Amino acid sequence: MSVAQARAIAPTPAERERLKRMAYGQKTEHRLRMRAQVVLHAARGRSNARIARETGLHLDTVRTWRNRFAALGLTGLADRKRSGRPPRFTALQVAQVKALACRLPFDAGAPLSRWSCSELAREAMAREIATFVSASTVRRWLAQDTLKPWQHRSWIFITDPDFRPKAERVLDLYARTFNGRPLGADEYVISADEKTSIQARCRCHPTLAAGQARAMRVNHTYGRGGALTYLAAYDVHHARVFGRTEARTGIDPFMALVAQVMSQEPYTSAKRVFWVVDNGSSHRGKKAADRLTAAFPNTVLVHTPVHASWLNQVEIFFSVVQRKVVAPNDFTDLAQVGNRLRASEDRYNATAQPFQWKFTHSDLDDLLARLDRHTADHPEESSVAPAA
């Protein structure tokens, strides 16, 4: 009886490279590694019997993968689809659970603020969508559409009718222009705000430093030592911070911060110093602008739009303070809090570089366009009163 001749294998250079990575890659599954080795041996013109001896595979296994590659190429080395166990749930049941996850629990009649997989499984059984379904099954269904009803994000509608011009003016200052003209070398941009309620929590047991395979440990119980307000002014283009601590926020503490900055060079003799602030009560409206100009004629107060303090760069500095200086909060008293904040200013100013501000006019246009489209599609959700 004649023996069937082994099929010739001639992979392309690209296929050969892929086969080598599969055959010798450390992260390749063993079954795929062996299949790739079979094909590479066959490409060298070796017989099936020799390949079986060198790889330790059965002759029929070698013949199978050689023929598969000859017929289908690299796709032939993958496992064929198997029928497997018949599905326990219909597509309608899966869709009903997903639709339930896309409804607010209270609207669906559940006294919950948000869904979890276990609660969705329980609700699905209560509604007789399925006789029994596990939380892990629900989680797998939701993952198919990246549904995460247990998460939430907050948003706020734009209520400031002058949002665009105010935001554009701030962005222009960050780009060193004002009213269409570039700023001179003797003009500066200061971003200022207050970080309120920094507490002095004295832990009842000393904080333990990190160790091998152990995070820093902070005692849960503490005594309260009061709270203070941290006011900071950030020179946007020179990455210099000026700060002070006060018992509370208000007009007088803010003006004290302004005086602290404006009494120093180069700001005292500067042509103009722009102060970018939000709409907090300490520096809100035209009265605040007039008050600032009366005290320091070379200052210009620039407000961010309402509910847009994220345009104020000093908020980035405050996030650094929160992460690196304040948290975890373990201070014996308010004096230690103030000393730590002042020391951190010196440390920051020694190495700081200006923030790489990436929100531009085009980003602002995209944001407002998205909000306009959303408002057009959902006019009932808009919080802006219609014009009379």
C-alpha positions as CSV (number, residue, x, y, z in Angstrom):
1,M,0.0,0.0,0.0
2,S,1.4,3.4,-1.0
3,V,1.9,6.1,1.7
4,A,0.4,9.5,1.0
5,Q,3.1,12.1,0.4
6,A,3.3,14.9,3.0
7,R,2.1,18.2,1.7
8,A,4.7,20.8,0.9
9,I,4.8,23.9,3.2
10,A,6.0,27.3,1.9
11,P,5.1,30.1,4.4
12,T,5.6,33.7,3.4
13,P,8.3,35.7,5.2
14,A,5.6,37.4,7.3
15,E,4.1,34.0,8.2
16,R,7.5,32.6,9.0
17,E,8.2,35.5,11.4
18,R,4.8,35.0,13.1
19,L,5.5,31.2,13.4
20,K,8.9,31.9,15.0
21,R,7.3,34.1,17.6
22,M,4.7,31.5,18.3
23,A,7.2,28.7,18.5
24,Y,9.7,30.3,20.8
25,G,7.7,33.0,22.6
26,Q,7.8,32.5,26.4
27,K,4.2,33.6,26.7
28,T,2.8,31.5,23.9
29,E,0.4,28.7,25.0
30,H,2.0,25.2,24.8
31,R,-0.4,23.9,22.2
32,L,0.2,26.8,19.9
33,R,3.9,26.5,20.4
34,M,3.9,22.9,19.3
35,R,1.7,23.6,16.3
36,A,4.1,26.3,15.1
37,Q,7.1,24.1,15.6
38,V,5.4,21.4,13.5
39,V,4.9,23.9,10.6
40,L,8.4,25.3,10.9
41,H,9.9,21.7,10.7
42,A,7.6,21.0,7.7
43,A,8.8,24.2,6.0
44,R,12.3,22.8,6.1
45,G,11.1,19.8,4.0
46,R,11.2,17.2,6.8
47,S,8.9,14.2,6.8
48,N,6.0,13.8,9.2
49,A,7.7,10.8,10.9
50,R,10.8,12.8,11.6
51,I,8.8,15.8,12.9
52,A,6.9,13.4,15.2
53,R,10.2,12.0,16.6
54,E,11.8,15.4,17.2
55,T,8.7,17.0,18.8
56,G,7.4,14.0,20.7
57,L,4.0,14.3,19.1
58,H,1.9,11.5,17.5
59,L,2.3,11.1,13.8
60,D,-1.4,11.8,13.2
61,T,-1.1,15.0,15.2
62,V,1.8,16.2,13.0
63,R,-0.1,15.3,9.9
64,T,-3.2,17.2,11.1
65,W,-1.5,20.5,11.8
66,R,0.7,20.3,8.6
67,N,-2.4,19.8,6.5
68,R,-4.4,22.5,8.4
69,F,-1.6,25.1,7.7
70,A,-1.3,24.1,4.1
71,A,-5.0,24.6,3.6
72,L,-5.8,27.6,5.8
73,G,-2.5,29.3,6.7
74,L,-2.0,30.7,10.2
75,T,-5.8,30.7,10.9
76,G,-5.7,26.9,10.5
77,L,-3.6,26.6,13.7
78,A,-6.3,27.9,15.9
79,D,-8.8,25.6,17.6
80,R,-12.0,25.0,15.7
81,K,-15.3,26.2,17.2
82,R,-17.0,23.5,19.3
83,S,-20.6,23.3,20.0
84,G,-20.1,23.3,23.7
85,R,-22.9,23.3,26.3
86,P,-26.2,24.7,25.0
87,P,-26.9,28.2,26.4
88,R,-28.9,28.4,29.5
89,F,-30.2,31.9,28.9
90,T,-31.8,33.3,25.8
91,A,-30.7,36.5,24.1
92,L,-34.0,38.1,25.3
93,Q,-33.2,37.3,28.9
94,V,-29.7,38.8,28.6
95,A,-31.2,42.0,26.9
96,Q,-33.8,42.3,29.7
97,V,-31.1,42.2,32.4
98,K,-29.0,44.8,30.5
99,A,-32.0,47.0,30.1
100,L,-32.7,46.8,33.8
101,A,-29.1,47.8,34.6
102,C,-29.7,50.9,32.4
103,R,-32.6,52.1,34.6
104,L,-32.3,53.9,37.9
105,P,-33.1,51.5,40.7
106,F,-35.7,53.7,42.2
107,D,-37.5,54.1,38.8
108,A,-37.5,50.3,38.6
109,G,-39.1,50.0,42.0
110,A,-36.1,49.0,44.0
111,P,-35.2,51.1,47.1
112,L,-31.5,51.4,46.1
113,S,-29.3,54.3,44.9
114,R,-27.4,52.1,42.4
115,W,-27.3,48.6,41.1
116,S,-24.7,45.9,42.0
117,C,-24.4,42.6,40.1
118,S,-25.9,40.7,43.0
119,E,-28.9,43.1,43.3
120,L,-29.5,42.9,39.5
121,A,-29.5,39.1,39.7
122,R,-31.9,39.2,42.6
123,E,-34.2,41.7,40.8
124,A,-34.1,39.6,37.6
125,M,-35.3,36.5,39.6
126,A,-37.9,38.6,41.3
127,R,-39.2,39.8,38.0
128,E,-39.2,36.2,36.7
129,I,-36.8,37.1,33.9
130,A,-34.9,33.9,34.8
131,T,-35.5,31.2,37.4
132,F,-32.0,31.5,38.7
133,V,-29.1,33.7,37.6
134,S,-25.8,34.3,39.5
135,A,-24.1,37.6,40.1
136,S,-21.0,36.4,38.2
137,T,-23.2,35.7,35.2
138,V,-24.7,39.1,35.3
139,R,-21.3,40.6,35.6
140,R,-20.2,38.8,32.5
141,W,-23.2,40.1,30.6
142,L,-22.6,43.7,31.6
143,A,-19.0,43.4,30.7
144,Q,-20.0,42.7,27.1
145,D,-21.3,46.3,26.8
146,T,-19.0,47.8,29.5
147,L,-22.0,48.6,31.7
148,K,-21.1,49.6,35.2
149,P,-24.3,50.7,37.0
150,W,-22.5,50.7,40.4
151,Q,-20.4,53.7,39.3
152,H,-21.5,57.3,39.0
153,R,-20.2,60.6,37.8
154,S,-21.5,64.1,38.5
155,W,-22.0,67.0,36.1
156,I,-23.3,70.5,36.1
157,F,-25.0,72.5,33.4
158,I,-23.5,75.8,32.3
159,T,-25.5,78.6,33.9
160,D,-23.1,81.5,33.1
161,P,-24.4,83.3,30.0
162,D,-20.9,84.7,29.5
163,F,-19.2,81.4,29.8
164,R,-17.4,81.5,26.5
165,P,-15.9,85.0,26.7
166,K,-14.8,84.5,30.3
167,A,-13.2,81.2,29.6
168,E,-11.5,82.5,26.4
169,R,-10.0,85.4,28.4
170,V,-8.5,83.0,31.0
171,L,-7.1,80.8,28.2
172,D,-5.7,83.8,26.4
173,L,-3.9,84.8,29.6
174,Y,-2.4,81.4,30.0
175,A,-1.1,81.8,26.4
176,R,0.3,85.2,27.4
177,T,-2.2,87.3,25.4
178,F,-4.9,89.8,26.5
179,N,-7.5,91.5,24.3
180,G,-5.7,90.1,21.3
181,R,-2.3,91.5,22.2
182,P,0.7,89.6,23.6
183,L,1.7,90.3,27.2
184,G,5.0,92.1,27.8
185,A,7.9,90.9,29.8
186,D,6.7,93.1,32.7
187,E,3.2,91.7,32.8
188,Y,2.3,88.7,35.0
189,V,-0.5,86.2,35.5
190,I,-1.4,85.1,39.0
191,S,-3.9,82.3,39.8
192,A,-5.3,82.5,43.3
193,D,-7.8,80.8,45.5
194,E,-8.4,79.4,49.0
195,K,-8.3,75.8,50.2
196,T,-10.6,75.7,53.2
197,S,-11.0,73.4,56.3
198,I,-7.5,71.9,56.5
199,Q,-7.9,70.0,59.8
200,A,-5.3,69.2,62.4
201,R,-6.1,65.6,63.3
202,C,-3.7,64.3,65.9
203,R,-3.6,60.5,65.7
204,C,-3.9,58.7,69.0
205,H,-1.0,56.5,68.0
206,P,2.1,57.5,66.0
207,T,2.0,56.9,62.3
208,L,4.2,54.0,61.2
209,A,6.5,54.4,58.2
210,A,6.3,52.0,55.3
211,G,8.2,48.7,55.4
212,Q,8.9,45.7,53.3
213,A,5.6,44.6,51.8
214,R,3.8,47.0,54.1
215,A,2.2,50.3,53.4
216,M,2.4,53.3,55.8
217,R,0.0,52.8,58.6
218,V,-2.1,55.6,60.1
219,N,-4.1,55.1,63.2
220,H,-7.9,55.5,62.6
221,T,-8.7,57.3,65.8
222,Y,-7.7,60.9,66.3
223,G,-8.2,64.1,68.3
224,R,-9.4,67.3,66.6
225,G,-7.0,70.3,66.8
226,G,-9.1,72.7,64.7
227,A,-9.0,73.8,61.1
228,L,-7.5,76.6,59.0
229,T,-7.7,78.0,55.5
230,Y,-4.8,78.0,53.1
231,L,-4.7,80.8,50.6
232,A,-2.3,80.6,47.7
233,A,-1.3,82.7,44.7
234,Y,0.4,80.9,41.8
235,D,2.5,82.7,39.1
236,V,1.3,80.8,36.1
237,H,4.3,81.4,33.8
238,H,7.1,81.3,36.4
239,A,5.8,78.5,38.7
240,R,6.2,80.4,41.9
241,V,3.8,80.0,44.8
242,F,2.9,82.5,47.6
243,G,0.8,81.2,50.4
244,R,-0.5,82.1,53.8
245,T,-2.8,80.5,56.4
246,E,-5.8,82.2,58.0
247,A,-8.4,81.2,60.6
248,R,-11.1,81.6,58.0
249,T,-11.7,82.8,54.5
250,G,-13.1,86.3,53.6
251,I,-12.3,89.6,51.9
252,D,-9.7,90.6,54.4
253,P,-7.6,87.3,54.2
254,F,-7.8,87.5,50.4
255,M,-6.6,91.1,50.3
256,A,-3.8,90.2,52.7
257,L,-2.7,87.5,50.2
258,V,-2.8,90.1,47.4
259,A,-0.8,92.6,49.5
260,Q,1.8,89.8,50.3
261,V,2.4,89.3,46.6
262,M,2.1,92.8,45.3
263,S,4.6,94.1,47.9
264,Q,7.3,92.1,46.3
265,E,9.3,92.6,43.1
266,P,8.7,92.2,40.2
267,Y,5.0,92.6,40.9
268,T,5.3,95.9,42.6
269,S,6.7,97.7,39.6
270,A,5.0,95.5,37.0
271,K,3.0,97.1,34.2
272,R,0.0,94.8,34.9
273,V,-0.6,91.8,37.1
274,F,-3.6,89.7,36.2
275,W,-5.3,87.9,39.1
276,V,-7.3,84.9,37.9
277,V,-9.9,83.9,40.5
278,D,-13.2,82.0,40.7
279,N,-16.5,83.4,41.9
280,G,-16.0,82.8,45.6
281,S,-17.5,85.3,48.0
282,S,-14.0,86.7,48.9
283,H,-13.4,88.0,45.3
284,R,-16.8,88.0,43.5
285,G,-18.1,90.5,41.1
286,K,-17.2,94.1,40.1
287,K,-16.9,95.3,43.7
288,A,-14.0,92.9,44.2
289,A,-12.3,94.1,41.0
290,D,-12.7,97.8,42.1
291,R,-11.4,97.0,45.6
292,L,-8.3,95.3,44.1
293,T,-7.6,98.1,41.6
294,A,-8.1,100.8,44.3
295,A,-5.5,99.1,46.5
296,F,-3.1,98.2,43.7
297,P,-3.6,100.2,40.5
298,N,-1.5,97.8,38.3
299,T,-3.7,94.8,39.1
300,V,-6.5,93.4,36.9
301,L,-9.0,90.9,38.3
302,V,-10.1,88.2,35.9
303,H,-13.0,85.9,36.9
304,T,-13.4,82.3,35.6
305,P,-17.0,81.4,34.5
306,V,-19.4,80.4,37.2
307,H,-18.9,76.7,38.2
308,A,-15.6,76.6,36.2
309,S,-12.9,76.9,38.9
310,W,-11.2,73.9,37.1
311,L,-9.9,76.7,34.7
312,N,-7.9,78.1,37.6
313,Q,-4.4,76.7,37.6
314,V,-4.0,77.1,41.3
315,E,-6.4,74.2,41.8
316,I,-3.7,71.9,40.3
317,F,-1.3,73.2,43.0
318,F,-3.9,72.5,45.6
319,S,-4.2,69.0,44.4
320,V,-0.4,68.6,44.9
321,V,-0.7,70.0,48.4
322,Q,-3.6,67.6,49.2
323,R,-1.7,64.5,47.9
324,K,1.8,65.3,49.2
325,V,1.4,67.5,52.2
326,V,-2.0,67.2,53.8
327,A,-3.0,63.6,53.4
328,P,-2.8,61.5,55.5
329,N,-3.7,64.2,58.0
330,D,-1.6,63.7,61.2
331,F,-0.8,67.0,62.9
332,T,-0.4,67.8,66.6
333,D,-1.9,71.3,66.2
334,L,-2.7,74.1,63.7
335,A,0.8,75.6,64.1
336,Q,2.3,72.4,62.8
337,V,-0.1,72.5,59.8
338,G,1.0,76.0,59.0
339,N,4.7,75.2,59.3
340,R,4.3,72.2,57.1
341,L,2.5,74.2,54.4
342,R,5.1,77.0,54.4
343,A,7.9,74.5,54.3
344,S,6.3,72.7,51.4
345,E,6.0,76.0,49.5
346,D,9.8,76.5,49.7
347,R,10.3,72.9,48.6
348,Y,7.9,73.3,45.7
349,N,9.4,76.6,44.5
350,A,12.9,75.2,44.4
351,T,12.1,72.7,41.6
352,A,8.7,73.7,40.1
353,Q,8.1,74.1,36.4
354,P,5.0,75.7,34.9
355,F,2.1,73.4,34.4
356,Q,1.6,72.1,30.8
357,W,-1.8,73.5,30.3
358,K,-3.4,71.6,27.4
359,F,-7.0,72.9,27.4
360,T,-7.1,75.2,24.4
361,H,-9.7,77.3,22.5
362,S,-10.4,74.3,20.2
363,D,-11.1,72.1,23.3
364,L,-13.4,74.8,24.6
365,D,-15.3,74.9,21.2
366,D,-15.6,71.1,21.3
367,L,-17.0,71.2,24.9
368,L,-19.6,73.9,24.1
369,A,-20.6,72.1,20.9
370,R,-21.2,68.8,22.8
371,L,-23.3,70.7,25.3
372,D,-25.3,72.4,22.6
373,R,-26.0,69.1,20.9
374,H,-27.0,67.6,24.3
375,T,-29.3,70.5,25.1
376,A,-30.9,70.3,21.6
377,D,-31.6,66.6,22.1
378,H,-32.8,67.0,25.7
379,P,-34.3,70.5,26.1
380,E,-36.1,69.5,29.3
381,E,-32.7,68.9,31.1
382,S,-31.3,72.4,30.4
383,S,-30.8,74.5,33.5
384,V,-30.6,77.7,31.6
385,A,-33.8,79.7,31.6
386,P,-35.1,80.5,28.1
387,A,-34.8,84.1,27.0
388,A,-37.9,86.2,27.6
